[in-house]
């Protein structure tokens, strides 16, 4: 099995309403913005991007109080948006406010 781990600090820039799957599982979708200074091949540079994220179950319920502008540290894994799309989405399995 290959490794698929993702750790990121970012600002919440969009938050969708808490919803539920047809099976009743809570789902929370949000978008994070990341900016940091990185060193690549001995040259400093700025890394900037936005990423869509999703959480399920208890994590989704806990995230439902998050507001745009808050900073989060998240852990999770990457997966495609759905079985019909190759668009990558971060699946959050842990988070904390920073």
Order of alpha helices (4+ residues) and beta strands (2+ residues): beta-beta-beta-beta-alpha-beta-beta
